[in-house]
């Protein structure tokens, strides 16, 4: 089995603070990893290190073709959702139940009038439409209603069947209870 992610003896400092100490894990392709822990425990720092945004102080990371969606994606001030989704170009697969539901809810609305939950769903649909080996999602379920979370879980399962892996940092692990995941508590 091919691994989408290998982390060995990883340590990360932010400023003078040691945030992650000697973390080691392997994630096979098509599998999921749920990262939980208290606020400030290093969940986002770990995702940012995996995405290449933070340089580890020790250890190594090998990750296949990652894409990172932060907890608070920013609205790039597009007039409408179609312009925002068009950024993904020909790779886009904003289809499936999750993508269609996210798009349908905001059809005809200007980007400035959609709720934070609607924008989060659209940002997730846009990210998941890109064909990547590993998706790094920071707090993907915040601001989403339970129906949208169910659709997200179904989309993750579908992408798992295509050998795509997910690393999800969350304060709400119960939102992902229906998903098969390895777990790390920071």
ChimeraX attribute file (.defattr): number of C-alpha atoms within 10 A of each C-alpha:
attribute: neighborCount
match mode: 1-to-1
recipient: residues
	/A:1	6
	/A:2	9
	/A:3	16
	/A:4	23
	/A:5	22
	/A:6	16
	/A:7	17
	/A:8	15
	/A:9	14
	/A:10	19
	/A:11	20
	/A:12	22
	/A:13	17
	/A:14	14
	/A:15	7
	/A:16	6
	/A:17	8
	/A:18	12
	/A:19	17
	/A:20	21
	/A:21	15
	/A:22	12
	/A:23	17
	/A:24	14
	/A:25	13
	/A:26	16
	/A:27	20
	/A:28	16
	/A:29	21
	/A:30	22
	/A:31	23
	/A:32	23
	/A:33	21
	/A:34	20
	/A:35	24
	/A:36	20
	/A:37	16
	/A:38	11
	/A:39	11
	/A:40	10
	/A:41	14
	/A:42	22
	/A:43	25
	/A:44	21
	/A:45	20
	/A:46	24
	/A:47	23
	/A:48	18
	/A:49	16
	/A:50	24
	/A:51	20
	/A:52	14
	/A:53	12
	/A:54	15
	/A:55	16
	/A:56	19
	/A:57	14
	/A:58	16
	/A:59	15
	/A:60	17
	/A:61	21
	/A:62	13
	/A:63	18
	/A:64	17
	/A:65	13
	/A:66	19
	/A:67	19
	/A:68	18
	/A:69	22
	/A:70	17
	/A:71	16
	/A:72	14
	/A:73	13
	/A:74	10
	/A:75	13
	/A:76	8
	/A:77	11
	/A:78	13
	/A:79	13
	/A:80	17
	/A:81	20
	/A:82	15
	/A:83	12
	/A:84	17
	/A:85	19
	/A:86	12
	/A:87	11
	/A:88	15
	/A:89	10
	/A:90	9
	/A:91	12
	/A:92	17
	/A:93	16
	/A:94	22
	/A:95	15
	/A:96	14
	/A:97	14
	/A:98	25
	/A:99	22
	/A:100	13
	/A:101	19
	/A:102	25
	/A:103	22
	/A:104	11
	/A:105	13
	/A:106	20
	/A:107	13
	/A:108	11
	/A:109	12
	/A:110	14
	/A:111	21
	/A:112	13
	/A:113	12
	/A:114	17
	/A:115	12
	/A:116	15
	/A:117	16
	/A:118	21
	/A:119	24
	/A:120	24
	/A:121	28
	/A:122	26
	/A:123	24
	/A:124	21
	/A:125	25
	/A:126	22
	/A:127	22
	/A:128	23
	/A:129	20
	/A:130	17
	/A:131	17
	/A:132	17
	/A:133	22
	/A:134	26
	/A:135	27
	/A:136	24
	/A:137	22
	/A:138	23
	/A:139	21
	/A:140	23
	/A:141	27
	/A:142	18
	/A:143	16
	/A:144	17
	/A:145	12
	/A:146	11
	/A:147	11
	/A:148	19
	/A:149	19
	/A:150	18
	/A:151	17
	/A:152	24
	/A:153	20
	/A:154	17
	/A:155	19
	/A:156	22
	/A:157	21
	/A:158	14
	/A:159	20
	/A:160	18
	/A:161	13
	/A:162	13
	/A:163	17
	/A:164	22
	/A:165	28
	/A:166	26
	/A:167	24
	/A:168	25
	/A:169	29
	/A:170	24
	/A:171	16
	/A:172	14
	/A:173	16
	/A:174	9
	/A:175	16
	/A:176	17
	/A:177	10
	/A:178	11
	/A:179	17
	/A:180	13
	/A:181	16
	/A:182	13
	/A:183	15
	/A:184	14
	/A:185	12
	/A:186	17
